[in-house]
């Protein structure tokens, strides 16, 4: 679990994480390679055809982004 908080993210992965945090959650709007890595790091999950932040992803967004995570 800690790995998802500490692993360096590429600019593309950071962008995908921010986009998910901001509600852009359809896989077709995100780079598949970025989403795959974010899933491996347990930062996002796919549910009902949408990409959503996990609790760990919310925590990561709070530490890496100036945009607050969704409530």
KEGU-447856 format. One record per residue: residue in three letters; z, x, y of N, C-alpha, C in turn; residue number from 1. Coordinates in pm, 1 decimal, decimal comma. Example, Ala and Ser with C-alpha at 12.3 -4.5 7.8 and 13.67 -1.06 7.14 Angstrom:
<atoms>
residuo:ALA n.up:780,0 n.east:1319,0 n.north:-569,0 ca.up:780,0 ca.east:1230,0 ca.north:-450,0 c.up:780,0 c.east:1320,0 c.north:-330,0 num:1
residuo:SER n.up:708,0 n.east:1285,0 n.north:-225,0 ca.up:714,0 ca.east:1367,0 ca.north:-106,0 c.up:787,0 c.east:1290,0 c.north:3,0 num:2
</atoms>
This chain:
<atoms>
residuo:UNK n.up:0,0 n.east:82,2 n.north:-118,2 ca.up:0,0 ca.east:0,0 ca.north:0,0 c.up:0,0 c.east:87,2 c.north:125,4 num:1
residuo:UNK n.up:76,7 n.east:192,6 n.north:126,8 ca.up:83,8 ca.east:281,0 ca.north:242,9 c.up:-51,9 c.east:343,7 c.north:273,9 num:2
residuo:UNK n.up:-132,4 n.east:365,3 n.north:172,6 ca.up:-262,9 ca.east:426,9 ca.north:192,0 c.up:-348,0 c.east:348,0 c.north:291,4 num:3
residuo:UNK n.up:-342,5 n.east:215,8 n.north:284,6 ca.up:-419,1 ca.east:132,7 ca.north:375,7 c.up:-376,6 c.east:148,4 c.north:520,9 num:4
residuo:UNK n.up:-252,0 n.east:187,2 n.north:541,1 ca.up:-203,3 ca.east:208,6 ca.north:677,5 c.up:-238,9 c.east:346,6 c.north:728,8 num:5
residuo:UNK n.up:-251,2 n.east:444,0 n.north:638,6 ca.up:-269,1 ca.east:582,8 ca.north:678,9 c.up:-411,1 c.east:636,2 c.north:665,7 num:6
residuo:UNK n.up:-490,0 n.east:576,7 n.north:579,5 ca.up:-624,6 ca.east:628,9 ca.north:554,0 c.up:-708,7 c.east:623,6 c.north:681,2 num:7
residuo:UNK n.up:-777,9 n.east:732,8 n.north:712,2 ca.up:-865,3 ca.east:729,3 ca.north:830,0 c.up:-981,1 c.east:631,8 c.north:806,3 num:8
residuo:UNK n.up:-1018,3 n.east:560,2 n.north:909,9 ca.up:-1130,8 ca.east:467,4 ca.north:902,5 c.up:-1245,0 c.east:520,9 c.north:986,8 num:9
residuo:UNK n.up:-1365,1 n.east:500,2 n.north:938,4 ca.up:-1482,3 ca.east:536,5 ca.north:1017,3 c.up:-1492,6 c.east:438,8 c.north:1134,0 num:10
residuo:UNK n.up:-1569,2 n.east:473,9 n.north:1236,1 ca.up:-1589,0 ca.east:379,2 ca.north:1346,9 c.up:-1642,3 c.east:243,9 c.north:1299,0 num:11
residuo:UNK n.up:-1730,2 n.east:246,3 n.north:1200,3 ca.up:-1785,4 ca.east:121,9 ca.north:1147,2 c.up:-1677,6 c.east:38,9 c.north:1077,8 num:12
residuo:UNK n.up:-1589,3 n.east:105,1 n.north:1003,4 ca.up:-1480,9 ca.east:34,8 ca.north:935,0 c.up:-1380,9 c.east:-21,8 c.north:1035,5 num:13
residuo:UNK n.up:-1349,4 n.east:55,9 n.north:1137,6 ca.up:-1259,0 ca.east:6,4 ca.north:1242,6 c.up:-1319,6 c.east:-114,1 c.north:1311,6 num:14
residuo:UNK n.up:-1448,3 n.east:-107,4 n.north:1339,7 ca.up:-1517,4 ca.east:-219,1 ca.north:1403,4 c.up:-1512,6 c.east:-343,1 c.north:1314,4 num:15
residuo:UNK n.up:-1538,4 n.east:-326,5 n.north:1186,1 ca.up:-1534,5 ca.east:-440,3 ca.north:1093,6 c.up:-1393,9 c.east:-499,7 c.north:1087,6 num:16
residuo:UNK n.up:-1293,1 n.east:-414,6 n.north:1084,5 ca.up:-1155,1 ca.east:-463,1 ca.north:1081,0 c.up:-1122,3 c.east:-542,9 c.north:1207,3 num:17
residuo:UNK n.up:-1163,9 n.east:-492,2 n.north:1323,1 ca.up:-1141,4 ca.east:-564,1 ca.north:1449,3 c.up:-1216,2 c.east:-696,7 c.north:1451,9 num:18
residuo:UNK n.up:-1337,9 n.east:-694,9 n.north:1400,8 ca.up:-1417,5 ca.east:-818,4 ca.north:1399,6 c.up:-1352,1 c.east:-924,5 c.north:1311,8 num:19
residuo:UNK n.up:-1300,2 n.east:-883,6 n.north:1196,7 ca.up:-1229,6 ca.east:-978,4 ca.north:1109,7 c.up:-1105,6 c.east:-1030,7 c.north:1181,8 num:20
residuo:UNK n.up:-1031,6 n.east:-941,7 n.north:1247,1 ca.up:-911,4 ca.east:-982,9 ca.north:1320,8 c.up:-945,0 c.east:-1082,9 c.north:1431,6 num:21
residuo:UNK n.up:-1064,4 n.east:-1071,4 n.north:1487,4 ca.up:-1107,3 ca.east:-1160,7 ca.north:1595,1 c.up:-1178,8 c.east:-1285,5 c.north:1545,3 num:22
residuo:UNK n.up:-1180,4 n.east:-1306,2 n.north:1413,9 ca.up:-1234,2 ca.east:-1430,3 ca.north:1359,0 c.up:-1377,3 c.east:-1424,7 c.north:1309,5 num:23
residuo:UNK n.up:-1440,2 n.east:-1308,4 n.north:1315,0 ca.up:-1575,8 ca.east:-1294,7 ca.north:1260,4 c.up:-1557,5 c.east:-1260,3 c.north:1113,2 num:24
residuo:UNK n.up:-1569,7 n.east:-1361,3 n.north:1028,8 ca.up:-1526,9 ca.east:-1341,2 ca.north:891,8 c.up:-1631,7 c.east:-1371,6 c.north:785,6 num:25
residuo:UNK n.up:-1752,9 n.east:-1400,6 n.north:825,9 ca.up:-1857,1 ca.east:-1423,3 ca.north:725,7 c.up:-1914,9 c.east:-1288,9 c.north:684,2 num:26
residuo:UNK n.up:-1923,8 n.east:-1264,8 n.north:554,6 ca.up:-1973,7 ca.east:-1135,5 ca.north:507,2 c.up:-2108,7 c.east:-1096,0 c.north:565,8 num:27
residuo:UNK n.up:-2196,2 n.east:-1190,6 n.north:595,0 ca.up:-2328,7 ca.east:-1155,8 ca.north:646,8 c.up:-2322,0 c.east:-1095,1 c.north:787,2 num:28
residuo:UNK n.up:-2209,7 n.east:-1111,7 n.north:856,7 ca.up:-2194,1 ca.east:-1056,2 ca.north:990,8 c.up:-2125,8 c.east:-920,2 c.north:991,5 num:29
residuo:UNK n.up:-2093,8 n.east:-868,6 n.north:873,3 ca.up:-2021,0 ca.east:-741,9 ca.north:862,2 c.up:-2094,8 c.east:-647,9 c.north:768,2 num:30
residuo:UNK n.up:-2080,6 n.east:-517,6 n.north:790,9 ca.up:-2144,0 ca.east:-419,8 ca.north:701,5 c.up:-2076,5 c.east:-422,9 c.north:565,2 num:31
residuo:UNK n.up:-2157,2 n.east:-439,5 n.north:462,1 ca.up:-2104,2 ca.east:-451,0 ca.north:325,8 c.up:-2025,2 c.east:-326,9 c.north:284,5 num:32
residuo:UNK n.up:-2072,2 n.east:-208,7 n.north:323,4 ca.up:-2001,3 ca.east:-86,5 ca.north:284,9 c.up:-1864,5 c.east:-78,5 c.north:353,1 num:33
residuo:UNK n.up:-1856,6 n.east:-122,6 n.north:476,5 ca.up:-1728,8 ca.east:-122,1 ca.north:548,2 c.up:-1631,8 c.east:-220,9 c.north:483,6 num:34
residuo:UNK n.up:-1680,4 n.east:-339,7 n.north:453,5 ca.up:-1595,6 ca.east:-441,7 ca.north:391,3 c.up:-1546,5 c.east:-393,3 c.north:254,9 num:35
residuo:UNK n.up:-1633,4 n.east:-330,1 n.north:178,3 ca.up:-1593,6 ca.east:-280,9 ca.north:46,3 c.up:-1479,1 c.east:-180,3 c.north:57,2 num:36
residuo:UNK n.up:-1487,0 n.east:-89,7 n.north:153,0 ca.up:-1379,9 ca.east:9,1 ca.north:169,0 c.up:-1252,2 c.east:-57,1 c.north:218,7 num:37
residuo:UNK n.up:-1264,7 n.east:-150,8 n.north:312,0 ca.up:-1146,2 ca.east:-220,7 ca.north:361,2 c.up:-1078,6 c.east:-299,3 c.north:249,2 num:38
residuo:UNK n.up:-1157,6 n.east:-353,1 n.north:157,5 ca.up:-1100,5 ca.east:-421,4 ca.north:40,2 c.up:-1025,9 c.east:-321,8 c.north:-48,4 num:39
residuo:UNK n.up:-1086,7 n.east:-204,5 n.north:-72,2 ca.up:-1020,9 ca.east:-103,1 ca.north:-156,3 c.up:-889,0 c.east:-57,4 c.north:-95,1 num:40
residuo:UNK n.up:-882,2 n.east:-57,0 n.north:37,1 ca.up:-759,5 ca.east:-17,3 ca.north:105,7 c.up:-661,9 c.east:-134,4 c.north:120,3 num:41
residuo:UNK n.up:-699,0 n.east:-251,3 n.north:68,5 ca.up:-616,1 ca.east:-372,9 ca.north:72,6 c.up:-591,6 c.east:-420,7 c.north:215,3 num:42
residuo:UNK n.up:-688,7 n.east:-397,8 n.north:304,0 ca.up:-676,6 ca.east:-443,0 ca.north:442,6 c.up:-740,4 c.east:-579,8 c.north:463,6 num:43
residuo:UNK n.up:-839,0 n.east:-612,7 n.north:380,1 ca.up:-904,0 ca.east:-743,3 ca.north:386,2 c.up:-921,5 c.east:-796,1 c.north:244,9 num:44
residuo:UNK n.up:-944,1 n.east:-926,7 n.north:236,9 ca.up:-975,1 ca.east:-990,1 ca.north:108,8 c.up:-1077,8 c.east:-1098,2 c.north:134,6 num:45
residuo:UNK n.up:-1150,7 n.east:-1132,6 n.north:30,6 ca.up:-1249,9 ca.east:-1239,3 ca.north:42,7 c.up:-1193,6 c.east:-1364,0 c.north:-22,5 num:46
residuo:UNK n.up:-1196,5 n.east:-1473,1 n.north:53,4 ca.up:-1146,1 ca.east:-1599,8 ca.north:3,7 c.up:-1236,9 c.east:-1711,2 c.north:54,4 num:47
residuo:UNK n.up:-1286,0 n.east:-1792,2 n.north:-35,7 ca.up:-1372,9 ca.east:-1904,9 ca.north:0,4 c.up:-1492,2 c.east:-1863,1 c.north:84,7 num:48
residuo:UNK n.up:-1551,6 n.east:-1747,8 n.north:51,8 ca.up:-1670,4 ca.east:-1701,1 ca.north:121,5 c.up:-1644,2 c.east:-1641,0 c.north:258,5 num:49
residuo:UNK n.up:-1518,5 n.east:-1613,2 n.north:289,8 ca.up:-1482,6 ca.east:-1555,1 ca.north:419,0 c.up:-1401,3 c.east:-1428,6 c.north:394,4 num:50
residuo:UNK n.up:-1410,0 n.east:-1337,2 n.north:488,8 ca.up:-1332,0 ca.east:-1214,5 ca.north:484,1 c.up:-1210,4 c.east:-1236,2 c.north:573,3 num:51
residuo:UNK n.up:-1092,3 n.east:-1214,4 n.north:518,0 ca.up:-967,6 ca.east:-1237,4 ca.north:591,4 c.up:-879,7 c.east:-1113,4 c.north:585,9 num:52
residuo:UNK n.up:-799,8 n.east:-1094,9 n.north:689,0 ca.up:-703,5 ca.east:-985,9 ca.north:688,9 c.up:-592,7 c.east:-1015,4 c.north:589,2 num:53
residuo:UNK n.up:-548,4 n.east:-913,2 n.north:521,9 ca.up:-428,5 ca.east:-923,3 ca.north:439,7 c.up:-309,6 c.east:-894,8 c.north:531,7 num:54
residuo:UNK n.up:-188,0 n.east:-916,9 n.north:485,8 ca.up:-72,4 ca.east:-878,5 ca.north:568,3 c.up:-77,2 c.east:-730,0 c.north:607,2 num:55
residuo:UNK n.up:-123,5 n.east:-645,9 n.north:515,6 ca.up:-136,9 ca.east:-504,1 ca.north:546,0 c.up:-244,3 c.east:-481,9 c.north:653,4 num:56
residuo:UNK n.up:-351,4 n.east:-559,1 n.north:646,0 ca.up:-456,7 ca.east:-550,6 ca.north:747,4 c.up:-407,4 c.east:-591,5 c.north:885,1 num:57
residuo:UNK n.up:-323,1 n.east:-693,9 n.north:890,7 ca.up:-264,3 ca.east:-736,2 ca.north:1017,8 c.up:-179,7 c.east:-622,5 c.north:1074,1 num:58
residuo:UNK n.up:-101,9 n.east:-559,6 n.north:987,0 ca.up:-17,5 ca.east:-447,4 ca.north:1029,9 c.up:-102,3 c.east:-331,4 c.north:1080,2 num:59
residuo:UNK n.up:-211,7 n.east:-301,1 n.north:1009,0 ca.up:-300,4 ca.east:-191,8 ca.north:1050,2 c.up:-364,2 c.east:-223,1 c.north:1185,8 num:60
residuo:UNK n.up:-407,4 n.east:-345,8 n.north:1205,7 ca.up:-467,6 ca.east:-384,0 ca.north:1333,7 c.up:-368,4 c.east:-368,0 c.north:1447,6 num:61
residuo:UNK n.up:-244,7 n.east:-399,5 n.north:1422,0 ca.up:-142,2 ca.east:-389,2 ca.north:1525,7 c.up:-120,1 c.east:-245,1 c.north:1568,2 num:62
residuo:UNK n.up:-146,9 n.east:-150,2 n.north:1478,8 ca.up:-122,4 ca.east:-9,7 ca.north:1511,2 c.up:-247,2 c.east:63,9 c.north:1557,0 num:63
residuo:UNK n.up:-366,9 n.east:11,6 n.north:1529,3 ca.up:-489,0 ca.east:85,3 ca.north:1561,5 c.up:-573,4 c.east:20,2 c.north:1670,0 num:64
residuo:UNK n.up:-535,8 n.east:-95,7 n.north:1714,6 ca.up:-623,2 ca.east:-168,8 ca.north:1806,0 c.up:-547,6 c.east:-216,7 c.north:1927,9 num:65
residuo:UNK n.up:-617,5 n.east:-225,3 n.north:2037,2 ca.up:-555,8 ca.east:-282,0 ca.north:2156,1 c.up:-561,0 c.east:-434,7 c.north:2151,8 num:66
residuo:UNK n.up:-640,1 n.east:-489,7 n.north:2058,8 ca.up:-648,3 ca.east:-633,8 ca.north:2042,9 c.up:-539,4 c.east:-678,4 c.north:1948,5 num:67
residuo:UNK n.up:-451,7 n.east:-769,3 n.north:1990,0 ca.up:-345,5 ca.east:-812,1 ca.north:1900,4 c.up:-402,1 c.east:-889,2 c.north:1782,5 num:68
residuo:UNK n.up:-340,1 n.east:-875,5 n.north:1665,4 ca.up:-386,7 ca.east:-950,4 ca.north:1549,7 c.up:-361,7 c.east:-1098,6 c.north:1567,9 num:69
residuo:UNK n.up:-437,8 n.east:-1182,6 n.north:1498,4 ca.up:-418,6 ca.east:-1327,0 ca.north:1510,6 c.up:-281,4 c.east:-1368,2 c.north:1458,6 num:70
residuo:UNK n.up:-229,5 n.east:-1476,9 n.north:1510,0 ca.up:-97,8 ca.east:-1525,8 ca.north:1467,9 c.up:-104,5 c.east:-1590,4 c.north:1331,1 num:71
</atoms>
